[in-house]
């Protein structure tokens, strides 16, 4: 998806200003407001938390867990807790 296409998916009317705006988000020069962040996540099929991950690994964990049904999310959380607890010993 191009920056202009993503801008259009967000409802930005002017294609000429949509791409630079998306580019500023990508570079981290600007942060989208909450409504825009929700629209970005929806347009890209990602959870909002994905954008706030501190690392690529954490972002992938968020993405993978978000795609699981709730019962499997709870199972994944239990396994992650077990791993984290074993690391603290």
PyMOL Python script that loads the backbone (N, CA, C, O; Angstrom):
from pymol import cmd

cmd.read_pdbstr("""\
ATOM      1  N   UNK A   1       0.848  -1.166   0.000  1.00  0.00           N
ATOM      2  CA  UNK A   1       0.000   0.000   0.000  1.00  0.00           C
ATOM      3  C   UNK A   1       0.899   1.236   0.000  1.00  0.00           C
ATOM      4  O   UNK A   1       1.803   1.355   0.827  1.00  0.00           O
ATOM      5  N   UNK A   2       0.648   2.140  -0.917  1.00  0.00           N
ATOM      6  CA  UNK A   2       1.445   3.366  -0.968  1.00  0.00           C
ATOM      7  C   UNK A   2       1.000   4.312   0.138  1.00  0.00           C
ATOM      8  O   UNK A   2      -0.059   4.134   0.740  1.00  0.00           O
ATOM      9  N   UNK A   3       1.811   5.300   0.388  1.00  0.00           N
ATOM     10  CA  UNK A   3       1.445   6.305   1.387  1.00  0.00           C
ATOM     11  C   UNK A   3       0.164   7.031   0.968  1.00  0.00           C
ATOM     12  O   UNK A   3      -0.690   7.322   1.806  1.00  0.00           O
ATOM     13  N   UNK A   4       0.036   7.316  -0.306  1.00  0.00           N
ATOM     14  CA  UNK A   4      -1.174   7.991  -0.794  1.00  0.00           C
ATOM     15  C   UNK A   4      -2.400   7.094  -0.612  1.00  0.00           C
ATOM     16  O   UNK A   4      -3.468   7.568  -0.226  1.00  0.00           O
ATOM     17  N   UNK A   5      -2.242   5.792  -0.891  1.00  0.00           N
ATOM     18  CA  UNK A   5      -3.357   4.860  -0.711  1.00  0.00           C
ATOM     19  C   UNK A   5      -3.744   4.748   0.764  1.00  0.00           C
ATOM     20  O   UNK A   5      -4.927   4.690   1.099  1.00  0.00           O
ATOM     21  N   UNK A   6      -2.742   4.719   1.637  1.00  0.00           N
ATOM     22  CA  UNK A   6      -3.023   4.671   3.067  1.00  0.00           C
ATOM     23  C   UNK A   6      -3.711   5.953   3.513  1.00  0.00           C
ATOM     24  O   UNK A   6      -4.641   5.920   4.318  1.00  0.00           O
ATOM     25  N   UNK A   7      -3.256   7.068   2.993  1.00  0.00           N
ATOM     26  CA  UNK A   7      -3.917   8.337   3.302  1.00  0.00           C
ATOM     27  C   UNK A   7      -5.373   8.325   2.867  1.00  0.00           C
ATOM     28  O   UNK A   7      -6.244   8.808   3.589  1.00  0.00           O
ATOM     29  N   UNK A   8      -5.638   7.777   1.693  1.00  0.00           N
ATOM     30  CA  UNK A   8      -7.018   7.673   1.206  1.00  0.00           C
ATOM     31  C   UNK A   8      -7.836   6.764   2.111  1.00  0.00           C
ATOM     32  O   UNK A   8      -9.004   7.045   2.382  1.00  0.00           O
ATOM     33  N   UNK A   9      -7.227   5.668   2.584  1.00  0.00           N
ATOM     34  CA  UNK A   9      -7.925   4.754   3.492  1.00  0.00           C
ATOM     35  C   UNK A   9      -8.258   5.437   4.816  1.00  0.00           C
ATOM     36  O   UNK A   9      -9.206   5.052   5.500  1.00  0.00           O
ATOM     37  N   UNK A  10      -7.472   6.452   5.173  1.00  0.00           N
ATOM     38  CA  UNK A  10      -7.724   7.212   6.396  1.00  0.00           C
ATOM     39  C   UNK A  10      -8.727   8.334   6.170  1.00  0.00           C
ATOM     40  O   UNK A  10      -9.135   9.019   7.107  1.00  0.00           O
ATOM     41  N   UNK A  11      -9.115   8.510   4.918  1.00  0.00           N
ATOM     42  CA  UNK A  11     -10.071   9.558   4.603  1.00  0.00           C
ATOM     43  C   UNK A  11      -9.438  10.903   4.322  1.00  0.00           C
ATOM     44  O   UNK A  11     -10.124  11.925   4.324  1.00  0.00           O
ATOM     45  N   UNK A  12      -8.140  10.916   4.080  1.00  0.00           N
ATOM     46  CA  UNK A  12      -7.469  12.168   3.736  1.00  0.00           C
ATOM     47  C   UNK A  12      -7.780  12.476   2.278  1.00  0.00           C
ATOM     48  O   UNK A  12      -7.473  11.680   1.390  1.00  0.00           O
ATOM     49  N   UNK A  13      -8.371  13.595   2.042  1.00  0.00           N
ATOM     50  CA  UNK A  13      -8.875  13.943   0.715  1.00  0.00           C
ATOM     51  C   UNK A  13      -7.767  14.231  -0.296  1.00  0.00           C
ATOM     52  O   UNK A  13      -7.785  13.715  -1.413  1.00  0.00           O
ATOM     53  N   UNK A  14      -6.823  15.043   0.098  1.00  0.00           N
ATOM     54  CA  UNK A  14      -5.799  15.520  -0.832  1.00  0.00           C
ATOM     55  C   UNK A  14      -4.636  14.539  -0.897  1.00  0.00           C
ATOM     56  O   UNK A  14      -3.885  14.400   0.068  1.00  0.00           O
ATOM     57  N   UNK A  15      -4.487  13.863  -2.022  1.00  0.00           N
ATOM     58  CA  UNK A  15      -3.418  12.870  -2.202  1.00  0.00           C
ATOM     59  C   UNK A  15      -2.045  13.507  -2.035  1.00  0.00           C
ATOM     60  O   UNK A  15      -1.115  12.849  -1.570  1.00  0.00           O
ATOM     61  N   UNK A  16      -1.905  14.773  -2.406  1.00  0.00           N
ATOM     62  CA  UNK A  16      -0.613  15.454  -2.319  1.00  0.00           C
ATOM     63  C   UNK A  16      -0.184  15.716  -0.882  1.00  0.00           C
ATOM     64  O   UNK A  16       1.012  15.782  -0.598  1.00  0.00           O
ATOM     65  N   UNK A  17      -1.136  15.864   0.023  1.00  0.00           N
ATOM     66  CA  UNK A  17      -0.766  16.081   1.421  1.00  0.00           C
ATOM     67  C   UNK A  17      -0.812  14.780   2.218  1.00  0.00           C
ATOM     68  O   UNK A  17      -0.220  14.698   3.294  1.00  0.00           O
ATOM     69  N   UNK A  18      -1.515  13.749   1.701  1.00  0.00           N
ATOM     70  CA  UNK A  18      -1.635  12.481   2.420  1.00  0.00           C
ATOM     71  C   UNK A  18      -0.281  11.778   2.529  1.00  0.00           C
ATOM     72  O   UNK A  18       0.101  11.347   3.617  1.00  0.00           O
ATOM     73  N   UNK A  19       0.445  11.657   1.425  1.00  0.00           N
ATOM     74  CA  UNK A  19       1.724  10.945   1.441  1.00  0.00           C
ATOM     75  C   UNK A  19       2.733  11.598   2.387  1.00  0.00           C
ATOM     76  O   UNK A  19       3.359  10.888   3.175  1.00  0.00           O
ATOM     77  N   UNK A  20       2.918  12.920   2.344  1.00  0.00           N
ATOM     78  CA  UNK A  20       3.859  13.526   3.295  1.00  0.00           C
ATOM     79  C   UNK A  20       3.431  13.338   4.755  1.00  0.00           C
ATOM     80  O   UNK A  20       4.275  13.178   5.637  1.00  0.00           O
ATOM     81  N   UNK A  21       2.139  13.357   4.998  1.00  0.00           N
ATOM     82  CA  UNK A  21       1.643  13.173   6.367  1.00  0.00           C
ATOM     83  C   UNK A  21       1.965  11.754   6.850  1.00  0.00           C
ATOM     84  O   UNK A  21       2.454  11.574   7.966  1.00  0.00           O
ATOM     85  N   UNK A  22       1.694  10.755   6.014  1.00  0.00           N
ATOM     86  CA  UNK A  22       2.000   9.370   6.367  1.00  0.00           C
ATOM     87  C   UNK A  22       3.509   9.211   6.549  1.00  0.00           C
ATOM     88  O   UNK A  22       3.952   8.516   7.462  1.00  0.00           O
ATOM     89  N   UNK A  23       4.284   9.840   5.699  1.00  0.00           N
ATOM     90  CA  UNK A  23       5.742   9.775   5.800  1.00  0.00           C
ATOM     91  C   UNK A  23       6.219  10.322   7.147  1.00  0.00           C
ATOM     92  O   UNK A  23       7.116   9.744   7.760  1.00  0.00           O
ATOM     93  N   UNK A  24       5.641  11.413   7.610  1.00  0.00           N
ATOM     94  CA  UNK A  24       6.020  11.981   8.911  1.00  0.00           C
ATOM     95  C   UNK A  24       5.703  11.010  10.041  1.00  0.00           C
ATOM     96  O   UNK A  24       6.463  10.920  11.006  1.00  0.00           O
ATOM     97  N   UNK A  25       4.592  10.282   9.936  1.00  0.00           N
ATOM     98  CA  UNK A  25       4.261   9.257  10.931  1.00  0.00           C
ATOM     99  C   UNK A  25       5.303   8.140  10.903  1.00  0.00           C
ATOM    100  O   UNK A  25       5.784   7.701  11.948  1.00  0.00           O
ATOM    101  N   UNK A  26       5.647   7.687   9.692  1.00  0.00           N
ATOM    102  CA  UNK A  26       6.616   6.589   9.552  1.00  0.00           C
ATOM    103  C   UNK A  26       7.979   6.951  10.124  1.00  0.00           C
ATOM    104  O   UNK A  26       8.622   6.120  10.765  1.00  0.00           O
ATOM    105  N   UNK A  27       8.422   8.174   9.900  1.00  0.00           N
ATOM    106  CA  UNK A  27       9.728   8.616  10.382  1.00  0.00           C
ATOM    107  C   UNK A  27       9.716   8.927  11.873  1.00  0.00           C
ATOM    108  O   UNK A  27      10.774   9.047  12.491  1.00  0.00           O
ATOM    109  N   UNK A  28       8.533   9.058  12.450  1.00  0.00           N
ATOM    110  CA  UNK A  28       8.438   9.418  13.854  1.00  0.00           C
ATOM    111  C   UNK A  28       8.528  10.911  14.093  1.00  0.00           C
ATOM    112  O   UNK A  28       8.695  11.349  15.231  1.00  0.00           O
ATOM    113  N   UNK A  29       8.420  11.697  13.032  1.00  0.00           N
ATOM    114  CA  UNK A  29       8.453  13.150  13.179  1.00  0.00           C
ATOM    115  C   UNK A  29       7.174  13.665  13.845  1.00  0.00           C
ATOM    116  O   UNK A  29       7.183  14.689  14.528  1.00  0.00           O
ATOM    117  N   UNK A  30       6.084  12.938  13.632  1.00  0.00           N
ATOM    118  CA  UNK A  30       4.792  13.295  14.235  1.00  0.00           C
ATOM    119  C   UNK A  30       4.117  12.019  14.696  1.00  0.00           C
ATOM    120  O   UNK A  30       4.324  10.944  14.132  1.00  0.00           O
ATOM    121  N   UNK A  31       3.312  12.158  15.727  1.00  0.00           N
ATOM    122  CA  UNK A  31       2.502  11.039  16.203  1.00  0.00           C
ATOM    123  C   UNK A  31       1.047  11.325  15.843  1.00  0.00           C
ATOM    124  O   UNK A  31       0.548  12.424  16.084  1.00  0.00           O
ATOM    125  N   UNK A  32       0.376  10.348  15.275  1.00  0.00           N
ATOM    126  CA  UNK A  32      -1.036  10.548  14.969  1.00  0.00           C
ATOM    127  C   UNK A  32      -1.852  10.625  16.251  1.00  0.00           C
ATOM    128  O   UNK A  32      -1.488  10.041  17.272  1.00  0.00           O
ATOM    129  N   UNK A  33      -2.959  11.352  16.183  1.00  0.00           N
ATOM    130  CA  UNK A  33      -3.853  11.403  17.332  1.00  0.00           C
ATOM    131  C   UNK A  33      -4.543  10.043  17.477  1.00  0.00           C
ATOM    132  O   UNK A  33      -4.396   9.170  16.622  1.00  0.00           O
ATOM    133  N   UNK A  34      -5.290   9.875  18.557  1.00  0.00           N
ATOM    134  CA  UNK A  34      -5.906   8.578  18.858  1.00  0.00           C
ATOM    135  C   UNK A  34      -6.843   8.097  17.749  1.00  0.00           C
ATOM    136  O   UNK A  34      -6.833   6.920  17.389  1.00  0.00           O
ATOM    137  N   UNK A  35      -7.640   8.997  17.219  1.00  0.00           N
ATOM    138  CA  UNK A  35      -8.576   8.627  16.153  1.00  0.00           C
ATOM    139  C   UNK A  35      -7.822   8.170  14.904  1.00  0.00           C
ATOM    140  O   UNK A  35      -8.194   7.178  14.277  1.00  0.00           O
ATOM    141  N   UNK A  36      -6.764   8.896  14.546  1.00  0.00           N
ATOM    142  CA  UNK A  36      -5.967   8.534  13.377  1.00  0.00           C
ATOM    143  C   UNK A  36      -5.223   7.230  13.612  1.00  0.00           C
ATOM    144  O   UNK A  36      -5.098   6.414  12.699  1.00  0.00           O
ATOM    145  N   UNK A  37      -4.723   7.025  14.839  1.00  0.00           N
ATOM    146  CA  UNK A  37      -4.027   5.778  15.160  1.00  0.00           C
ATOM    147  C   UNK A  37      -4.978   4.593  15.019  1.00  0.00           C
ATOM    148  O   UNK A  37      -4.593   3.553  14.486  1.00  0.00           O
ATOM    149  N   UNK A  38      -6.200   4.739  15.485  1.00  0.00           N
ATOM    150  CA  UNK A  38      -7.202   3.678  15.325  1.00  0.00           C
ATOM    151  C   UNK A  38      -7.467   3.401  13.847  1.00  0.00           C
ATOM    152  O   UNK A  38      -7.569   2.245  13.438  1.00  0.00           O
ATOM    153  N   UNK A  39      -7.576   4.456  13.054  1.00  0.00           N
ATOM    154  CA  UNK A  39      -7.828   4.305  11.617  1.00  0.00           C
ATOM    155  C   UNK A  39      -6.643   3.646  10.918  1.00  0.00           C
ATOM    156  O   UNK A  39      -6.830   2.807  10.037  1.00  0.00           O
ATOM    157  N   UNK A  40      -5.423   4.022  11.306  1.00  0.00           N
ATOM    158  CA  UNK A  40      -4.226   3.403  10.740  1.00  0.00           C
ATOM    159  C   UNK A  40      -4.192   1.905  11.051  1.00  0.00           C
ATOM    160  O   UNK A  40      -3.955   1.080  10.169  1.00  0.00           O
ATOM    161  N   UNK A  41      -4.430   1.577  12.306  1.00  0.00           N
ATOM    162  CA  UNK A  41      -4.420   0.173  12.715  1.00  0.00           C
ATOM    163  C   UNK A  41      -5.468  -0.615  11.941  1.00  0.00           C
ATOM    164  O   UNK A  41      -5.201  -1.719  11.469  1.00  0.00           O
ATOM    165  N   UNK A  42      -6.640  -0.053  11.817  1.00  0.00           N
ATOM    166  CA  UNK A  42      -7.721  -0.717  11.089  1.00  0.00           C
ATOM    167  C   UNK A  42      -7.354  -0.904   9.615  1.00  0.00           C
ATOM    168  O   UNK A  42      -7.547  -1.985   9.058  1.00  0.00           O
ATOM    169  N   UNK A  43      -6.827   0.144   8.988  1.00  0.00           N
ATOM    170  CA  UNK A  43      -6.473   0.079   7.565  1.00  0.00           C
ATOM    171  C   UNK A  43      -5.375  -0.946   7.295  1.00  0.00           C
ATOM    172  O   UNK A  43      -5.352  -1.575   6.238  1.00  0.00           O
ATOM    173  N   UNK A  44      -4.466  -1.110   8.254  1.00  0.00           N
ATOM    174  CA  UNK A  44      -3.343  -2.022   8.075  1.00  0.00           C
ATOM    175  C   UNK A  44      -3.582  -3.409   8.676  1.00  0.00           C
ATOM    176  O   UNK A  44      -2.756  -4.311   8.533  1.00  0.00           O
ATOM    177  N   UNK A  45      -4.726  -3.563   9.350  1.00  0.00           N
ATOM    178  CA  UNK A  45      -5.044  -4.851   9.962  1.00  0.00           C
ATOM    179  C   UNK A  45      -4.138  -5.193  11.134  1.00  0.00           C
ATOM    180  O   UNK A  45      -3.781  -6.354  11.338  1.00  0.00           O
ATOM    181  N   UNK A  46      -3.771  -4.176  11.900  1.00  0.00           N
ATOM    182  CA  UNK A  46      -2.873  -4.355  13.041  1.00  0.00           C
ATOM    183  C   UNK A  46      -3.538  -3.868  14.321  1.00  0.00           C
ATOM    184  O   UNK A  46      -4.400  -2.991  14.271  1.00  0.00           O
ATOM    185  N   UNK A  47      -3.149  -4.424  15.470  1.00  0.00           N
ATOM    186  CA  UNK A  47      -3.640  -3.863  16.725  1.00  0.00           C
ATOM    187  C   UNK A  47      -2.916  -2.544  17.010  1.00  0.00           C
ATOM    188  O   UNK A  47      -1.754  -2.384  16.637  1.00  0.00           O
ATOM    189  N   UNK A  48      -3.581  -1.622  17.653  1.00  0.00           N
ATOM    190  CA  UNK A  48      -2.964  -0.323  17.966  1.00  0.00           C
ATOM    191  C   UNK A  48      -1.683  -0.513  18.782  1.00  0.00           C
ATOM    192  O   UNK A  48      -0.707   0.208  18.576  1.00  0.00           O
ATOM    193  N   UNK A  49      -1.680  -1.471  19.700  1.00  0.00           N
ATOM    194  CA  UNK A  49      -0.506  -1.708  20.550  1.00  0.00           C
ATOM    195  C   UNK A  49       0.743  -2.010  19.733  1.00  0.00           C
ATOM    196  O   UNK A  49       1.856  -1.744  20.185  1.00  0.00           O
ATOM    197  N   UNK A  50       0.574  -2.558  18.547  1.00  0.00           N
ATOM    198  CA  UNK A  50       1.699  -2.886  17.664  1.00  0.00           C
ATOM    199  C   UNK A  50       2.576  -1.655  17.426  1.00  0.00           C
ATOM    200  O   UNK A  50       3.801  -1.766  17.382  1.00  0.00           O
ATOM    201  N   UNK A  51       1.960  -0.496  17.273  1.00  0.00           N
ATOM    202  CA  UNK A  51       2.695   0.727  16.958  1.00  0.00           C
ATOM    203  C   UNK A  51       3.512   1.259  18.132  1.00  0.00           C
ATOM    204  O   UNK A  51       4.427   2.062  17.948  1.00  0.00           O
ATOM    205  N   UNK A  52       3.177   0.810  19.331  1.00  0.00           N
ATOM    206  CA  UNK A  52       3.855   1.304  20.524  1.00  0.00           C
ATOM    207  C   UNK A  52       4.904   0.340  21.053  1.00  0.00           C
ATOM    208  O   UNK A  52       5.531   0.617  22.075  1.00  0.00           O
ATOM    209  N   UNK A  53       5.109  -0.781  20.382  1.00  0.00           N
ATOM    210  CA  UNK A  53       6.076  -1.777  20.834  1.00  0.00           C
ATOM    211  C   UNK A  53       7.486  -1.185  20.827  1.00  0.00           C
ATOM    212  O   UNK A  53       7.859  -0.427  19.932  1.00  0.00           O
ATOM    213  N   UNK A  54       8.251  -1.554  21.847  1.00  0.00           N
ATOM    214  CA  UNK A  54       9.602  -1.008  22.004  1.00  0.00           C
ATOM    215  C   UNK A  54      10.626  -1.692  21.105  1.00  0.00           C
ATOM    216  O   UNK A  54      11.738  -1.189  20.942  1.00  0.00           O
ATOM    217  N   UNK A  55      10.259  -2.844  20.515  1.00  0.00           N
ATOM    218  CA  UNK A  55      11.196  -3.551  19.642  1.00  0.00           C
ATOM    219  C   UNK A  55      10.402  -4.318  18.585  1.00  0.00           C
ATOM    220  O   UNK A  55       9.192  -4.510  18.707  1.00  0.00           O
ATOM    221  N   UNK A  56      11.108  -4.745  17.557  1.00  0.00           N
ATOM    222  CA  UNK A  56      10.461  -5.546  16.515  1.00  0.00           C
ATOM    223  C   UNK A  56       9.964  -6.876  17.075  1.00  0.00           C
ATOM    224  O   UNK A  56       8.910  -7.368  16.670  1.00  0.00           O
ATOM    225  N   UNK A  57      10.719  -7.459  18.006  1.00  0.00           N
ATOM    226  CA  UNK A  57      10.318  -8.731  18.606  1.00  0.00           C
ATOM    227  C   UNK A  57       9.019  -8.570  19.383  1.00  0.00           C
ATOM    228  O   UNK A  57       8.101  -9.379  19.248  1.00  0.00           O
ATOM    229  N   UNK A  58       8.947  -7.531  20.190  1.00  0.00           N
ATOM    230  CA  UNK A  58       7.730  -7.291  20.957  1.00  0.00           C
ATOM    231  C   UNK A  58       6.554  -6.993  20.026  1.00  0.00           C
ATOM    232  O   UNK A  58       5.433  -7.429  20.288  1.00  0.00           O
ATOM    233  N   UNK A  59       6.798  -6.263  18.956  1.00  0.00           N
ATOM    234  CA  UNK A  59       5.741  -5.974  17.983  1.00  0.00           C
ATOM    235  C   UNK A  59       5.210  -7.263  17.376  1.00  0.00           C
ATOM    236  O   UNK A  59       4.003  -7.417  17.189  1.00  0.00           O
ATOM    237  N   UNK A  60       6.115  -8.189  17.069  1.00  0.00           N
ATOM    238  CA  UNK A  60       5.681  -9.462  16.491  1.00  0.00           C
ATOM    239  C   UNK A  60       4.883 -10.285  17.495  1.00  0.00           C
ATOM    240  O   UNK A  60       3.898 -10.926  17.131  1.00  0.00           O
ATOM    241  N   UNK A  61       5.304 -10.269  18.754  1.00  0.00           N
ATOM    242  CA  UNK A  61       4.550 -10.978  19.795  1.00  0.00           C
ATOM    243  C   UNK A  61       3.142 -10.408  19.892  1.00  0.00           C
ATOM    244  O   UNK A  61       2.169 -11.159  19.952  1.00  0.00           O
ATOM    245  N   UNK A  62       3.032  -9.099  19.907  1.00  0.00           N
ATOM    246  CA  UNK A  62       1.724  -8.441  19.973  1.00  0.00           C
ATOM    247  C   UNK A  62       0.867  -8.847  18.783  1.00  0.00           C
ATOM    248  O   UNK A  62      -0.310  -9.173  18.939  1.00  0.00           O
ATOM    249  N   UNK A  63       1.454  -8.825  17.608  1.00  0.00           N
ATOM    250  CA  UNK A  63       0.723  -9.172  16.391  1.00  0.00           C
ATOM    251  C   UNK A  63       0.247 -10.626  16.425  1.00  0.00           C
ATOM    252  O   UNK A  63      -0.916 -10.909  16.138  1.00  0.00           O
ATOM    253  N   UNK A  64       1.137 -11.532  16.772  1.00  0.00           N
ATOM    254  CA  UNK A  64       0.777 -12.950  16.785  1.00  0.00           C
ATOM    255  C   UNK A  64      -0.301 -13.246  17.819  1.00  0.00           C
ATOM    256  O   UNK A  64      -1.263 -13.956  17.528  1.00  0.00           O
ATOM    257  N   UNK A  65      -0.146 -12.712  19.012  1.00  0.00           N
ATOM    258  CA  UNK A  65      -1.130 -12.967  20.068  1.00  0.00           C
ATOM    259  C   UNK A  65      -2.472 -12.334  19.712  1.00  0.00           C
ATOM    260  O   UNK A  65      -3.520 -12.906  20.010  1.00  0.00           O
ATOM    261  N   UNK A  66      -2.452 -11.183  19.090  1.00  0.00           N
ATOM    262  CA  UNK A  66      -3.714 -10.510  18.742  1.00  0.00           C
ATOM    263  C   UNK A  66      -4.526 -11.298  17.726  1.00  0.00           C
ATOM    264  O   UNK A  66      -5.745 -11.142  17.647  1.00  0.00           O
ATOM    265  N   UNK A  67      -3.861 -12.139  16.953  1.00  0.00           N
ATOM    266  CA  UNK A  67      -4.551 -12.919  15.924  1.00  0.00           C
ATOM    267  C   UNK A  67      -5.137 -14.224  16.457  1.00  0.00           C
ATOM    268  O   UNK A  67      -5.859 -14.926  15.748  1.00  0.00           O
ATOM    269  N   UNK A  68      -4.824 -14.539  17.696  1.00  0.00           N
ATOM    270  CA  UNK A  68      -5.341 -15.764  18.305  1.00  0.00           C
ATOM    271  C   UNK A  68      -6.733 -15.534  18.893  1.00  0.00           C
ATOM    272  O   UNK A  68      -7.063 -14.411  19.277  1.00  0.00           O
ATOM    273  N   UNK A  69      -7.549 -16.582  18.965  1.00  0.00           N
ATOM    274  CA  UNK A  69      -8.816 -16.449  19.688  1.00  0.00           C
ATOM    275  C   UNK A  69      -8.528 -16.260  21.182  1.00  0.00           C
ATOM    276  O   UNK A  69      -7.437 -16.587  21.648  1.00  0.00           O
ATOM    277  N   UNK A  70      -9.480 -15.747  21.914  1.00  0.00           N
ATOM    278  CA  UNK A  70      -9.286 -15.400  23.328  1.00  0.00           C
ATOM    279  C   UNK A  70      -8.762 -16.566  24.156  1.00  0.00           C
ATOM    280  O   UNK A  70      -7.902 -16.372  25.015  1.00  0.00           O
ATOM    281  N   UNK A  71      -9.257 -17.755  23.917  1.00  0.00           N
ATOM    282  CA  UNK A  71      -8.791 -18.902  24.711  1.00  0.00           C
ATOM    283  C   UNK A  71      -7.309 -19.169  24.461  1.00  0.00           C
ATOM    284  O   UNK A  71      -6.565 -19.471  25.393  1.00  0.00           O
ATOM    285  N   UNK A  72      -6.889 -19.058  23.224  1.00  0.00           N
ATOM    286  CA  UNK A  72      -5.479 -19.265  22.889  1.00  0.00           C
ATOM    287  C   UNK A  72      -4.615 -18.107  23.402  1.00  0.00           C
ATOM    288  O   UNK A  72      -3.455 -18.312  23.759  1.00  0.00           O
ATOM    289  N   UNK A  73      -5.175 -16.896  23.440  1.00  0.00           N
ATOM    290  CA  UNK A  73      -4.437 -15.768  24.012  1.00  0.00           C
ATOM    291  C   UNK A  73      -4.126 -16.035  25.477  1.00  0.00           C
ATOM    292  O   UNK A  73      -3.019 -15.758  25.939  1.00  0.00           O
ATOM    293  N   UNK A  74      -5.097 -16.571  26.209  1.00  0.00           N
ATOM    294  CA  UNK A  74      -4.874 -16.890  27.620  1.00  0.00           C
ATOM    295  C   UNK A  74      -3.808 -17.979  27.773  1.00  0.00           C
ATOM    296  O   UNK A  74      -2.982 -17.918  28.684  1.00  0.00           O
ATOM    297  N   UNK A  75      -3.828 -18.967  26.888  1.00  0.00           N
ATOM    298  CA  UNK A  75      -2.806 -20.015  26.919  1.00  0.00           C
ATOM    299  C   UNK A  75      -1.421 -19.417  26.641  1.00  0.00           C
ATOM    300  O   UNK A  75      -0.450 -19.751  27.319  1.00  0.00           O
ATOM    301  N   UNK A  76      -1.339 -18.550  25.659  1.00  0.00           N
ATOM    302  CA  UNK A  76      -0.067 -17.909  25.322  1.00  0.00           C
ATOM    303  C   UNK A  76       0.435 -17.073  26.500  1.00  0.00           C
ATOM    304  O   UNK A  76       1.627 -17.085  26.809  1.00  0.00           O
ATOM    305  N   UNK A  77      -0.464 -16.354  27.149  1.00  0.00           N
ATOM    306  CA  UNK A  77      -0.087 -15.544  28.302  1.00  0.00           C
ATOM    307  C   UNK A  77       0.458 -16.431  29.417  1.00  0.00           C
ATOM    308  O   UNK A  77       1.460 -16.094  30.048  1.00  0.00           O
ATOM    309  N   UNK A  78      -0.195 -17.558  29.660  1.00  0.00           N
ATOM    310  CA  UNK A  78       0.267 -18.484  30.694  1.00  0.00           C
ATOM    311  C   UNK A  78       1.681 -18.972  30.379  1.00  0.00           C
ATOM    312  O   UNK A  78       2.538 -19.014  31.262  1.00  0.00           O
ATOM    313  N   UNK A  79       1.923 -19.341  29.124  1.00  0.00           N
ATOM    314  CA  UNK A  79       3.262 -19.792  28.727  1.00  0.00           C
ATOM    315  C   UNK A  79       4.303 -18.686  28.875  1.00  0.00           C
ATOM    316  O   UNK A  79       5.417 -18.931  29.339  1.00  0.00           O
ATOM    317  N   UNK A  80       3.939 -17.481  28.483  1.00  0.00           N
ATOM    318  CA  UNK A  80       4.867 -16.351  28.615  1.00  0.00           C
ATOM    319  C   UNK A  80       5.184 -16.075  30.081  1.00  0.00           C
ATOM    320  O   UNK A  80       6.326 -15.766  30.421  1.00  0.00           O
ATOM    321  N   UNK A  81       4.182 -16.183  30.949  1.00  0.00           N
ATOM    322  CA  UNK A  81       4.422 -15.998  32.377  1.00  0.00           C
ATOM    323  C   UNK A  81       5.398 -17.053  32.906  1.00  0.00           C
ATOM    324  O   UNK A  81       6.304 -16.746  33.682  1.00  0.00           O
ATOM    325  N   UNK A  82       5.197 -18.303  32.471  1.00  0.00           N
ATOM    326  CA  UNK A  82       6.090 -19.382  32.906  1.00  0.00           C
ATOM    327  C   UNK A  82       7.514 -19.105  32.457  1.00  0.00           C
ATOM    328  O   UNK A  82       8.454 -19.289  33.231  1.00  0.00           O
ATOM    329  N   UNK A  83       7.684 -18.672  31.233  1.00  0.00           N
ATOM    330  CA  UNK A  83       9.023 -18.350  30.728  1.00  0.00           C
ATOM    331  C   UNK A  83       9.627 -17.207  31.502  1.00  0.00           C
ATOM    332  O   UNK A  83      10.793 -17.267  31.893  1.00  0.00           O
ATOM    333  N   UNK A  84       8.849 -16.164  31.731  1.00  0.00           N
ATOM    334  CA  UNK A  84       9.343 -14.995  32.460  1.00  0.00           C
ATOM    335  C   UNK A  84       9.717 -15.379  33.893  1.00  0.00           C
ATOM    336  O   UNK A  84      10.747 -14.937  34.401  1.00  0.00           O
ATOM    337  N   UNK A  85       8.906 -16.180  34.534  1.00  0.00           N
ATOM    338  CA  UNK A  85       9.197 -16.612  35.898  1.00  0.00           C
ATOM    339  C   UNK A  85      10.453 -17.465  35.966  1.00  0.00           C
ATOM    340  O   UNK A  85      11.220 -17.355  36.922  1.00  0.00           O
ATOM    341  N   UNK A  86      10.676 -18.312  34.970  1.00  0.00           N
ATOM    342  CA  UNK A  86      11.871 -19.154  34.984  1.00  0.00           C
ATOM    343  C   UNK A  86      13.129 -18.319  34.761  1.00  0.00           C
ATOM    344  O   UNK A  86      14.208 -18.695  35.220  1.00  0.00           O
ATOM    345  N   UNK A  87      13.007 -17.204  34.069  1.00  0.00           N
ATOM    346  CA  UNK A  87      14.151 -16.315  33.828  1.00  0.00           C
ATOM    347  C   UNK A  87      14.535 -15.542  35.077  1.00  0.00           C
ATOM    348  O   UNK A  87      15.683 -15.121  35.219  1.00  0.00           O
ATOM    349  N   UNK A  88      13.588 -15.353  35.982  1.00  0.00           N
ATOM    350  CA  UNK A  88      13.850 -14.575  37.198  1.00  0.00           C
ATOM    351  C   UNK A  88      14.547 -15.401  38.267  1.00  0.00           C
ATOM    352  O   UNK A  88      15.029 -14.847  39.255  1.00  0.00           O
ATOM    353  N   UNK A  89      14.609 -16.705  38.088  1.00  0.00           N
ATOM    354  CA  UNK A  89      15.217 -17.576  39.118  1.00  0.00           C
ATOM    355  C   UNK A  89      16.703 -17.633  38.968  1.00  0.00           C
ATOM    356  O   UNK A  89      17.376 -18.313  39.742  1.00  0.00           O
TER     357      UNK A  89
END
""", "prot")
cmd.dss("prot")
cmd.show_as("cartoon", "prot")
cmd.util.cbc("prot")
cmd.orient("prot")
